[in-house]
Structures are given as C-alpha cells and as structure tokens.
Amino acid sequence: MAQINQPMYILRDDTERFQGNQALRMNIFASQLLASIVRTTLGPKGMDKMLVDKKMGDVVVTNDGATILQEMDIAHPAAKMLVEIARKQENVVGDGTTTVVIIAGELLKKAMELYEDGIAIPTILMGYRLAVAKAMDILYSISTDARDKDTLFGIAKTAMTGKGSDYAKDELAELLVQAALKVEEGEKLDKTLIKIHRINGGSVEDSLIVDGIYIDQGRANESMPEEMRDAKIALMKYPLELKDLENAKVDFTDPLQMQAFLDSEQETLKEIADKIIDSGCNVLFCQKGIDDVVQHHLSKAGIMAFKRVKNTDVKRIMKATGAELITNIEDLTPDTLGKAGYIHQEKVFDQIITFIEECEDPKASSILIRGSTRHVSSEIERAMEDALGVVAATVEDGKVVYGGGAPEIEIARQLKVYANTISGREQVAVNAFADALEIVPKTLSENAGLNTIDLLVELRAAHEDNINMGLDVFEGKVVDMKEAGVVEPQRVKKQAIQAAQEACEMILRIDDLVAAAGALQKVDPDENLDHSGMPPAPGMGGMPGGMPPMM
C-alpha cells in the first residue's frame, strides 16, 4: 500500500478542538468564574443577585444559589457540571447550594496550582479521594444526635438567616417547625404534605399556619355554599362530565332524535349527580372537570364542590381528612368519605382560599406566606422551602453539626494531621483539599467585611480546645456555635463535600474538548484572573472577551 503523505482529517471543518493543558485551564477557569458569581451570596451578610429575563423581562431578586444558577443561561459545559451538583444539592437536602459550588471551585483552583507545580492529575485525584473519605469520618465524629423541637427550630432559623425573611426568621421558623411536627411520622417527614403558598400583600408577620390545610381555589359554582360545618368529603379522580363531541360526527334524520339525544345526555349527568348526593357527601373535591349540569344538581342539594383540584392538594386532603380517592363513581359509598369539622372559603388579599379545618388527626399541614410585593414573597417562599428541606433531613437522619464555618475548619484541621501519615505526593493533595474547605469560613468573613486573615488564625487556634467554635459575622468574633444556636444538618455538609469532590474529579479528568465552532472559544485565564487567583466579578471589566457568555 502506498504511504499517505498528506494529513488526514476526521473532524468537520467547523469543529474546534482543545487539548491537554489548554482544555484543563479553560474548564477550571469557567468553573471558577461561576463560583465567583454565587460566592458573594453566602452567609448571613451575603448579597442578592438581580436576574432579568431577556425575552419576558421578568425580574428575580434572590441570594439562593440554586435559583441563581437555574435562572442563568449557562453556556460552558464545565460550568454546567457545577450547576448540576447545585441542583442535586437542592433536591437531596434543600440547602447548601452555594457552599457546594464554591467548594468545587476552590478544589479546582488548588488542583490547578498543584498541576502547575508538576504533580500529575491522577495523583491529585487520588489525594482528593483519600481526603474526602477521611473528611466523611471526621464529619461523622463531630456530628451530634438531635431531632428535638429546639434543634429543628435552630435548623430552620439558620437556613433562613441572610434570606429576605431574615428580620422575621424566628416567627417563620416557628411556623415551619409546627407544620413539620404535624406531619412527622416516626423518623420520616414527607415534604409534599406541607404546602407553602405565598400571597402578595401584607407583611411577613401576617404569615400563618392553617389549623388543617387549604387549597388556593374557590368553589366550582357561585350558587354553592361558601362554608360547610361537619363536612363529609368525597374525593374523586373521575370526570363528572361527558366526553367532548366536538370532533365527533352524529347523524340525525329527525329533529326529535336530536332532542332525545340531548335528553339522554341530561339524564346521564343527572344520574352522576344523584350518585354523589346519595353517598351522603356534602363537600366534593374532583381532580377532573365538573359539567355545568352536575354543578346545578349539586348546588340544589347544598353540596360544596371543587373541580380540577391539583394532585398535591388531593394527597394532602387524603391525609388530613381520611377520604379515599375514588376512580370510579360506582365505588363512591359513605365508607369512602372523609371528615372535617369546618370548611370555608375566604378572600385573602386578592386570592380566594378554601380552608379545611378541625380535622381529627391531620397528617398534612399548610403555611400561608405574606409579603409586601411579589419579589419579597417569592424570596420568603424560597427561604421557607430551603428551611423545610433541612428540617426534613434532620428528622430523617437525626444528625446535626454546628455552623459558622466550624465543621469546615475542624475537618480541615484534622485532614492536615491525617496528611502527615501519608507518604508520597498524595499528601500534598490532601493538604490542598483541607485548604480548599477553608473557603467557607473565609467567604463568610469576606462577605461580612471582616478581617479575614486574623479571624481564620483565631478560628484555627480556637478549634484546638472546642470543635464548635465558629464565626459570628454580626459581632465579628469567634464564638461557640452551639451556644449561639447556629445548627445545620449533617447531610448538608456531607452532600456538599462529596458532590464538590465528584464534580472536581470529573472536570480534572477531561484532557480533550471537541466542540462545534463558536461553542467554545479560546481564553487565556492568566490574563483574566485578579491577584487572589479568582476570576473577577462579572460587570467589573473582567469578563474575558473570548469566554462564551454564561448569563
């Protein structure tokens, strides 16, 4: 065979390829840039971000890491990996999304420094694996068993600190713990049984927990009763209407045939209504539609009916009232009905709300959030959702740690001791992992405008005697977080450290990027880093011209 002397191309002309050191640096820089965006939101004194939708013009003001990353239009694939770990953190725990991203960004930064010092990526990854395994052992050893009411209150309050609800966090935390204790079953807490609904108008102090549950809709027909005492509740997943004949073809040869057809429809609908009435129910919740004829007969019988009730609301009604969900109207009997002492409809500000109260043993709960504007109530709702996630995690695991950067400092301190027992270059990687974890207390201090270097030195020294010492950003002092009541679930720290290491490993293992032209643009990170080694904040002249847009 003749030798081929000309180059062979296997990629399309419009394909770009970045290899080795160039690919690694691009990925790490993109991840650091994303971490720098959310970093200023961490802690009680973290700042908010304003995100504006280009098409609709909608504005979101928040300091919730998951919301920020979800609303941003991330283009770089490495940065998208950090978005995924933040989303996973939100789903698993409900809080700590900013923490996991900044830890991942710092781990990548330290890895790049080691790589440039001549340590191979596989060696760095092995050191990181050793470090995360040891970090989990340390985390378990410093955790405390607790799931009592006071602990849950501290957990909820800590999760809401620094959010839009900060000034009313005590009242909101109390509401959330009350709701959680109502639905708690042993060591399980189903978050879907707690409904958090916001209403614009009023102040945060007007928020309340409902003695029972509520649905954010009114009765199906204005002629139906507005309230019902001693309610007997039917719960149906069955359409109380006939199939739509809009696209059907029906041939009539005589006008009387058409009248007979219409009479037959009316009779069928009346039979459906009669079966509901005969069951003895006086309140009906239906997941499907209710025909006007059925509504008329139910209204004449004094029955209060609701149509197209959401599935999540149906689940809560079942738990609260004991009603069985009926999928066939023939199965509707008095034995399938639920009970509630009082059901009534009210207008709260500009929304119609139906309250289901005085239930015998309601295993469901509801919280009504108030806020002066849509942006305020939205941020409070997000804070409550985060708090609900960490309260549920605490109920299920029963393990907590004390916050203020105390867990990260203690894990870092013990990791450095552990590193001395390791021979080889992996020791350097373990030390780098320990240094990376200190980004959490460091960021808390920076966001509060405190003397970071002095406080970190004081914090490390304090941990020689007390592992619960953390940073009080309001006083600018190192204090005992246990006495201060700053509590976090163990699961938040566990998930954040593990997910950050896994994302870091995935990014570091990439040595080749193949992308369509323009999807990735070449960038030299050295020209775009400030003196701290972190990317500059967007909008401050530091967005690299060759970097694909991330927002």
C-alpha positions as CSV (number, residue, x, y, z in Angstrom):
1,M,0.0,0.0,0.0
2,A,1.3,3.4,-0.9
3,Q,2.3,5.7,2.0
4,I,-0.1,8.6,2.6
5,N,1.9,11.8,2.9
6,Q,-0.9,14.3,3.3
7,P,-2.7,15.0,6.7
8,M,-6.0,13.2,7.3
9,Y,-8.9,15.0,8.9
10,I,-11.6,13.1,10.7
11,L,-13.5,16.1,12.2
12,R,-15.7,18.6,10.3
13,D,-14.2,21.9,9.2
14,D,-16.5,23.8,11.6
15,T,-15.2,21.8,14.6
16,E,-12.8,23.1,17.3
17,R,-10.6,21.0,19.5
18,F,-8.7,22.0,22.6
19,Q,-6.3,19.5,24.2
20,G,-4.2,18.9,27.3
21,N,-3.3,21.9,29.4
22,Q,-5.4,24.3,27.3
23,A,-8.6,22.2,27.8
24,L,-7.9,21.8,31.6
25,R,-7.3,25.5,32.1
26,M,-10.4,26.5,30.2
27,N,-12.6,24.2,32.2
28,I,-11.2,25.2,35.5
29,F,-11.4,28.9,34.7
30,A,-15.1,28.6,33.7
31,S,-15.9,26.8,36.9
32,Q,-14.1,29.4,39.0
33,L,-16.0,32.1,37.2
34,L,-19.3,30.5,38.0
35,A,-18.2,30.0,41.7
36,S,-17.2,33.7,41.9
37,I,-20.7,34.7,40.8
38,V,-22.5,33.0,43.6
39,R,-19.8,33.4,46.2
40,T,-20.9,36.8,47.4
41,T,-24.3,35.4,48.4
42,L,-23.0,33.1,51.1
43,G,-23.8,33.7,54.7
44,P,-26.0,36.0,56.8
45,K,-24.5,39.0,55.2
46,G,-24.4,37.7,51.7
47,M,-25.7,40.0,48.9
48,D,-28.5,39.4,46.5
49,K,-28.4,39.0,42.7
50,M,-30.9,40.5,40.3
51,L,-31.6,38.3,37.3
52,V,-33.5,39.7,34.3
53,D,-35.1,37.6,31.7
54,K,-34.3,38.9,28.2
55,K,-37.5,37.8,26.5
56,M,-40.1,38.4,29.1
57,G,-38.4,41.0,31.2
58,D,-39.2,39.1,34.4
59,V,-37.0,40.1,37.4
60,V,-35.8,37.6,40.1
61,V,-34.1,39.1,43.1
62,T,-32.5,36.3,45.3
63,N,-29.4,35.1,47.1
64,D,-30.4,31.4,46.8
65,G,-27.6,29.7,44.9
66,A,-29.9,27.1,43.2
67,T,-32.3,29.8,42.0
68,I,-29.4,31.9,40.6
69,L,-27.9,29.1,38.7
70,Q,-31.2,27.9,37.4
71,E,-32.2,31.3,36.1
72,M,-28.8,31.9,34.4
73,D,-28.2,30.8,30.9
74,I,-25.0,28.8,31.3
75,A,-23.2,28.1,28.1
76,H,-19.9,26.4,29.1
77,P,-20.2,22.6,29.6
78,A,-17.8,22.6,32.6
79,A,-19.8,25.3,34.4
80,K,-22.9,23.3,33.6
81,M,-21.5,20.4,35.7
82,L,-21.4,22.7,38.7
83,V,-25.0,23.7,38.0
84,E,-25.9,20.0,38.1
85,I,-24.3,19.5,41.5
86,A,-26.1,22.5,42.9
87,R,-29.4,21.2,41.6
88,K,-28.6,17.8,43.2
89,Q,-27.8,19.5,46.5
90,E,-31.2,21.3,46.3
91,N,-33.0,18.1,45.6
92,V,-31.3,16.0,48.3
93,V,-31.1,18.5,51.1
94,G,-32.7,21.8,50.1
95,D,-29.8,24.0,51.2
96,G,-26.1,24.4,50.8
97,T,-26.2,25.0,47.0
98,T,-23.8,28.0,47.2
99,T,-21.5,26.1,49.5
100,V,-21.1,23.1,47.1
101,V,-20.3,25.4,44.2
102,I,-17.7,27.5,45.9
103,I,-16.0,24.4,47.4
104,A,-15.9,22.8,44.0
105,G,-14.4,26.0,42.5
106,E,-11.7,26.1,45.2
107,L,-10.8,22.4,44.8
108,L,-10.3,23.1,41.1
109,K,-8.2,26.1,41.9
110,K,-6.0,24.2,44.2
111,A,-5.7,21.3,41.7
112,M,-4.5,23.7,39.0
113,E,-1.8,25.1,41.4
114,L,-0.6,21.5,42.1
115,Y,-0.7,20.6,38.4
116,E,1.4,23.7,37.5
117,D,3.9,22.6,40.3
118,G,4.4,19.3,38.4
119,I,2.0,17.0,40.2
120,A,0.1,14.7,37.8
121,I,-3.7,14.8,37.7
122,P,-4.1,11.1,38.7
123,T,-2.0,11.8,41.8
124,I,-4.1,14.8,42.7
125,L,-7.3,12.8,42.2
126,M,-6.0,10.0,44.4
127,G,-5.2,12.5,47.1
128,Y,-8.7,14.1,46.8
129,R,-10.3,10.6,47.1
130,L,-8.3,9.9,50.3
131,A,-9.2,13.3,51.6
132,V,-13.0,13.0,51.0
133,A,-13.1,9.6,52.6
134,K,-11.3,10.9,55.7
135,A,-13.5,14.0,55.7
136,M,-16.6,11.9,56.0
137,D,-15.1,10.0,59.0
138,I,-14.3,13.3,60.7
139,L,-17.7,14.7,59.9
140,Y,-19.4,11.7,61.5
141,S,-17.2,12.1,64.6
142,I,-18.1,15.7,65.1
143,S,-21.8,15.3,64.5
144,T,-24.4,15.4,67.3
145,D,-27.6,13.3,67.6
146,A,-30.6,15.6,67.9
147,R,-34.1,15.9,66.3
148,D,-36.0,17.6,69.2
149,K,-38.1,20.7,68.6
150,D,-35.5,23.2,69.8
151,T,-33.0,21.7,67.4
152,L,-35.4,21.8,64.5
153,F,-36.1,25.5,65.3
154,G,-32.4,26.3,65.2
155,I,-32.0,24.4,61.9
156,A,-34.9,26.3,60.3
157,K,-33.7,29.7,61.6
158,T,-30.1,29.1,60.4
159,A,-31.4,28.1,56.9
160,M,-33.4,31.4,56.7
161,T,-30.7,33.7,58.0
162,G,-29.5,36.0,55.4
163,K,-32.5,35.5,53.2
164,G,-35.3,38.0,52.5
165,S,-37.1,36.7,55.6
166,D,-34.2,37.4,57.9
167,Y,-36.0,40.0,60.1
168,A,-38.9,37.6,60.7
169,K,-37.0,34.3,60.8
170,D,-38.0,33.5,64.4
171,E,-41.7,33.7,63.6
172,L,-41.3,31.8,60.3
173,A,-39.1,29.1,61.8
174,E,-41.7,28.6,64.5
175,L,-44.5,28.1,61.8
176,L,-42.3,25.7,59.9
177,V,-41.5,23.5,62.9
178,Q,-45.1,23.4,63.9
179,A,-46.1,22.2,60.4
180,A,-43.2,19.7,60.4
181,L,-44.2,18.1,63.7
182,K,-47.8,17.7,62.5
183,V,-46.8,15.5,59.5
184,E,-43.8,13.8,61.1
185,E,-44.2,10.0,61.3
186,G,-41.5,8.4,63.4
187,E,-38.3,9.3,61.6
188,K,-39.9,10.3,58.4
189,L,-41.2,13.6,57.1
190,D,-42.8,13.8,53.7
191,K,-42.2,17.4,52.5
192,T,-45.1,17.1,50.0
193,L,-47.5,17.0,52.9
194,I,-46.6,20.6,53.8
195,K,-48.0,23.2,51.5
196,I,-46.2,26.6,51.4
197,H,-48.2,29.2,49.4
198,R,-47.4,32.9,49.0
199,I,-49.9,35.7,48.7
200,N,-48.7,39.2,47.7
201,G,-49.8,41.9,50.0
202,G,-49.4,42.4,53.7
203,S,-46.3,41.9,55.7
204,V,-44.2,38.9,56.6
205,E,-45.6,39.0,60.1
206,D,-49.0,38.2,58.7
207,S,-47.9,34.8,57.6
208,L,-49.7,32.0,59.4
209,I,-50.1,28.2,59.7
210,V,-53.5,26.9,59.0
211,D,-55.2,24.7,61.5
212,G,-55.7,22.0,58.9
213,I,-55.0,22.5,55.2
214,Y,-56.1,24.8,52.4
215,I,-56.3,24.9,48.7
216,D,-55.8,28.0,46.6
217,Q,-59.0,27.9,44.7
218,G,-62.7,28.6,45.3
219,R,-65.9,26.5,44.8
220,A,-66.9,25.4,41.3
221,N,-70.2,27.5,41.3
222,E,-71.1,30.7,43.0
223,S,-74.5,29.3,44.0
224,M,-72.9,26.6,46.1
225,P,-72.4,27.2,49.9
226,E,-69.4,29.2,51.0
227,E,-68.9,27.2,54.2
228,M,-69.8,23.8,55.5
229,R,-69.9,22.5,59.1
230,D,-69.5,18.8,59.8
231,A,-68.2,18.2,56.3
232,K,-68.4,14.7,54.8
233,I,-65.8,14.8,52.0
234,A,-65.8,12.9,48.7
235,L,-62.5,12.8,46.8
236,M,-62.7,11.8,43.2
237,K,-60.4,11.2,40.3
238,Y,-63.3,10.7,37.9
239,P,-64.6,13.2,35.2
240,L,-68.0,14.4,36.2
241,E,-68.8,15.3,32.6
242,L,-69.4,13.6,29.3
243,K,-66.8,13.2,26.6
244,D,-66.4,16.1,24.3
245,L,-68.2,15.5,21.0
246,E,-66.6,18.5,19.2
247,N,-64.8,16.3,16.7
248,A,-67.4,13.5,16.5
249,K,-70.0,13.2,13.8
250,V,-73.6,12.4,14.7
251,D,-76.3,12.0,12.0
252,F,-79.9,12.8,12.8
253,T,-82.8,12.1,10.4
254,D,-85.4,13.7,12.6
255,P,-85.4,16.7,14.9
256,L,-86.9,14.5,17.6
257,Q,-83.8,12.3,17.5
258,M,-81.6,15.3,18.4
259,Q,-83.9,16.2,21.3
260,A,-83.8,12.6,22.5
261,F,-80.0,12.6,22.3
262,L,-79.8,15.8,24.4
263,D,-82.3,14.5,26.9
264,S,-80.2,11.3,27.2
265,E,-77.1,13.4,28.0
266,Q,-79.0,15.4,30.6
267,E,-80.3,12.2,32.2
268,T,-76.8,10.7,32.3
269,L,-75.4,13.8,34.0
270,K,-78.3,13.8,36.5
271,E,-77.6,10.2,37.4
272,I,-74.0,11.1,38.1
273,A,-75.1,13.9,40.4
274,D,-77.6,11.6,42.1
275,K,-75.0,9.1,42.9
276,I,-72.8,11.7,44.6
277,I,-75.8,13.1,46.5
278,D,-76.9,9.6,47.6
279,S,-73.4,8.9,49.0
280,G,-74.2,11.4,51.8
281,C,-71.3,13.7,51.0
282,N,-71.7,17.5,51.3
283,V,-68.3,18.5,50.0
284,L,-66.7,17.2,46.8
285,F,-63.1,17.6,45.6
286,C,-62.6,16.4,42.0
287,Q,-59.4,16.2,40.1
288,K,-61.2,16.4,36.8
289,G,-63.9,18.7,35.4
290,I,-67.5,19.0,36.6
291,D,-70.2,19.6,34.0
292,D,-72.5,22.6,34.5
293,V,-75.5,20.3,34.7
294,V,-73.8,18.3,37.5
295,Q,-72.9,21.5,39.2
296,H,-76.5,22.7,39.1
297,H,-77.8,19.5,40.7
298,L,-75.1,19.5,43.4
299,S,-75.8,23.1,44.1
300,K,-79.5,22.4,44.6
301,A,-78.6,19.7,47.0
302,G,-76.4,22.1,49.0
303,I,-73.2,20.4,48.1
304,M,-69.9,22.4,48.0
305,A,-67.9,21.2,45.0
306,F,-64.4,22.0,43.7
307,K,-63.1,21.0,40.3
308,R,-59.6,20.4,38.8
309,V,-58.0,20.1,42.2
310,K,-54.2,19.7,42.0
311,N,-52.8,16.3,42.7
312,T,-50.6,17.6,45.5
313,D,-53.6,19.1,47.2
314,V,-55.6,15.8,46.8
315,K,-52.8,14.0,48.6
316,R,-52.9,16.4,51.5
317,I,-56.7,16.2,51.7
318,M,-56.5,12.4,51.9
319,K,-54.0,12.6,54.7
320,A,-55.9,15.3,56.6
321,T,-59.5,14.0,56.3
322,G,-59.1,10.3,55.8
323,A,-61.1,10.4,52.5
324,E,-60.4,7.7,49.9
325,L,-59.6,8.7,46.3
326,I,-62.4,7.3,44.1
327,T,-61.5,6.5,40.5
328,N,-64.9,5.0,39.6
329,I,-68.2,6.7,40.6
330,E,-69.7,3.3,41.3
331,D,-67.2,2.9,44.2
332,L,-68.4,6.0,46.0
333,T,-70.0,5.0,49.3
334,P,-70.4,6.6,52.7
335,D,-67.4,4.5,53.9
336,T,-65.1,6.2,51.5
337,L,-65.9,9.7,52.7
338,G,-63.5,11.8,54.8
339,K,-64.4,14.2,57.6
340,A,-63.6,17.8,58.6
341,G,-65.2,20.0,61.2
342,Y,-65.3,23.2,59.2
343,I,-64.6,24.1,55.5
344,H,-64.9,27.7,54.4
345,Q,-63.9,30.0,51.6
346,E,-62.3,33.3,52.2
347,K,-60.6,36.1,50.2
348,V,-57.1,36.7,51.4
349,F,-55.9,40.0,49.9
350,D,-56.6,39.3,46.2
351,Q,-56.8,35.5,46.2
352,I,-59.6,33.0,47.0
353,I,-58.5,30.4,49.6
354,T,-60.6,27.5,50.8
355,F,-59.7,26.3,54.3
356,I,-60.3,22.7,55.6
357,E,-60.1,22.9,59.3
358,E,-60.9,21.0,62.5
359,C,-59.7,17.6,61.2
360,E,-59.4,14.8,63.7
361,D,-55.8,13.8,63.1
362,P,-54.5,15.8,60.1
363,K,-51.3,14.3,58.8
364,A,-50.8,17.3,56.5
365,S,-50.2,21.0,57.1
366,S,-50.2,24.3,55.3
367,I,-48.4,27.6,55.7
368,L,-49.6,30.9,54.1
369,I,-46.8,33.3,53.3
370,R,-47.4,37.0,53.1
371,G,-45.1,39.7,51.6
372,S,-45.5,43.3,50.5
373,T,-44.5,42.6,46.9
374,R,-44.1,39.7,44.6
375,H,-40.3,39.8,44.9
376,V,-40.4,39.8,48.7
377,S,-43.0,36.9,49.0
378,S,-41.0,34.9,46.3
379,E,-37.8,35.2,48.3
380,I,-39.5,34.3,51.5
381,E,-41.1,31.3,49.9
382,R,-37.7,30.1,48.7
383,A,-36.2,30.6,52.2
384,M,-39.1,28.5,53.6
385,E,-38.5,25.8,51.0
386,D,-34.8,25.6,52.0
387,A,-35.7,25.5,55.7
388,L,-38.2,22.8,55.1
389,G,-35.6,20.7,53.3
390,V,-33.1,20.9,56.2
391,V,-35.7,20.3,58.8
392,A,-36.8,17.1,56.9
393,A,-33.2,16.0,56.6
394,T,-32.7,16.4,60.4
395,V,-35.9,14.5,61.2
396,E,-34.8,11.6,59.0
397,D,-31.1,11.5,59.9
398,G,-31.1,12.9,63.4
399,K,-27.5,14.2,62.9
400,V,-26.5,17.8,63.2
401,V,-23.3,19.9,63.2
402,Y,-22.8,23.5,64.4
403,G,-22.4,26.1,61.6
404,G,-20.5,29.4,61.2
405,G,-17.7,27.6,59.4
406,A,-16.9,25.3,62.4
407,P,-17.3,22.0,60.5
408,E,-15.1,23.1,57.6
409,I,-12.4,24.4,59.9
410,E,-12.4,21.2,62.0
411,I,-12.4,18.9,59.1
412,A,-9.5,20.9,57.5
413,R,-7.6,20.8,60.8
414,Q,-7.9,17.1,61.2
415,L,-7.2,16.5,57.5
416,K,-3.8,18.2,57.8
417,V,-2.9,15.9,60.7
418,Y,-4.0,12.9,58.6
419,A,-1.9,14.1,55.6
420,N,1.2,13.7,57.7
421,T,0.5,10.0,57.9
422,I,0.6,9.7,54.0
423,S,3.7,9.1,52.1
424,G,4.1,10.3,48.5
425,R,2.7,13.2,46.6
426,E,-0.9,12.4,47.6
427,Q,0.0,14.1,50.9
428,V,0.2,17.4,49.1
429,A,-3.2,16.9,47.5
430,V,-4.8,16.0,50.9
431,N,-3.4,19.3,52.3
432,A,-4.8,21.2,49.3
433,F,-8.2,19.6,49.9
434,A,-8.0,20.8,53.5
435,D,-7.1,24.3,52.5
436,A,-9.9,24.4,49.9
437,L,-12.5,23.6,52.7
438,E,-11.5,26.8,54.5
439,I,-13.1,28.8,51.6
440,V,-16.4,28.6,53.5
441,P,-15.4,30.5,56.7
442,K,-13.1,32.7,54.6
443,T,-16.1,33.7,52.4
444,L,-18.4,34.2,55.4
445,S,-15.8,36.7,56.7
446,E,-15.2,38.4,53.4
447,N,-18.9,38.9,52.8
448,A,-19.3,40.5,56.2
449,G,-16.4,42.9,55.6
450,L,-14.3,41.4,58.4
451,N,-10.5,40.9,58.9
452,T,-10.4,37.5,57.2
453,I,-6.7,36.6,58.0
454,D,-6.9,37.4,61.7
455,L,-10.2,35.7,62.2
456,L,-9.1,32.5,60.4
457,V,-6.0,32.3,62.6
458,E,-8.1,32.8,65.7
459,L,-10.6,30.2,64.4
460,R,-7.9,27.6,63.9
461,A,-6.5,28.2,67.3
462,A,-9.9,28.0,69.0
463,H,-10.5,24.6,67.5
464,E,-7.6,23.1,69.5
465,D,-9.9,23.3,72.5
466,N,-13.5,23.4,71.1
467,I,-14.7,22.0,67.8
468,N,-17.9,24.0,67.9
469,M,-16.2,27.4,67.6
470,G,-17.4,29.3,64.5
471,L,-17.6,32.8,63.1
472,D,-20.3,35.2,64.3
473,V,-20.4,37.6,61.4
474,F,-22.7,40.1,63.2
475,E,-20.2,40.6,66.1
476,G,-17.1,39.9,64.1
477,K,-15.9,37.3,66.7
478,V,-15.2,33.7,67.1
479,V,-17.9,32.2,69.4
480,D,-19.3,28.8,70.4
481,M,-21.9,28.0,67.7
482,K,-23.7,25.6,70.0
483,E,-24.4,28.4,72.4
484,A,-25.3,30.7,69.6
485,G,-27.9,28.2,68.3
486,V,-26.4,28.0,64.7
487,V,-27.2,24.5,63.7
488,E,-27.1,22.7,60.3
489,P,-27.9,19.1,59.3
490,Q,-25.0,16.8,58.8
491,R,-26.5,15.9,55.4
492,V,-25.9,19.4,54.1
493,K,-22.1,19.2,54.7
494,K,-21.9,15.5,53.7
495,Q,-23.6,16.1,50.3
496,A,-21.7,19.4,49.6
497,I,-18.2,17.9,50.2
498,Q,-18.9,14.7,48.3
499,A,-20.6,16.3,45.4
500,A,-17.9,19.0,45.1
501,Q,-15.1,16.3,45.0
502,E,-17.0,14.3,42.4
503,A,-17.6,17.3,40.1
504,C,-14.0,18.3,40.6
505,E,-12.8,14.8,39.6
506,M,-15.0,14.8,36.5
507,I,-13.7,18.1,35.3
508,L,-10.0,17.3,36.0
509,R,-10.2,14.1,34.1
510,I,-11.0,15.9,30.9
511,D,-8.0,16.5,28.6
512,D,-9.7,17.0,25.3
513,L,-12.6,19.2,24.2
514,V,-14.2,18.8,20.8
515,A,-17.0,21.2,20.0
516,A,-18.8,22.9,17.2
517,A,-17.1,26.1,16.1
518,G,-18.0,29.0,18.4
519,A,-19.5,26.8,21.1
520,L,-16.2,27.2,23.0
521,Q,-13.7,30.0,22.4
522,K,-10.1,30.0,23.4
523,V,-9.3,32.0,26.5
524,D,-6.1,32.6,28.5
525,P,-7.1,32.5,32.2
526,D,-3.8,34.2,33.3
527,E,-4.9,37.4,31.6
528,N,-8.2,37.4,33.4
529,L,-7.5,36.5,37.0
530,D,-7.2,39.0,39.8
531,H,-4.4,38.9,42.4
532,S,-6.4,36.4,44.5
533,G,-6.4,33.9,41.7
534,M,-10.1,34.1,41.4
535,P,-11.9,35.4,38.3
536,P,-13.1,39.0,38.6
537,A,-16.8,39.7,39.2
538,P,-18.9,40.0,36.1
539,G,-19.7,43.5,35.1
540,M,-16.4,44.8,36.6
541,G,-14.4,44.7,33.4
542,G,-13.2,41.2,34.0
543,M,-15.4,39.2,31.7
544,P,-13.0,37.7,29.1
545,G,-13.7,38.7,25.6
546,G,-13.1,35.1,24.3
547,M,-15.2,33.5,27.0
548,P,-18.6,32.3,25.9
549,P,-21.4,34.0,27.8
550,M,-22.6,32.4,31.0
551,M,-25.6,34.6,31.6
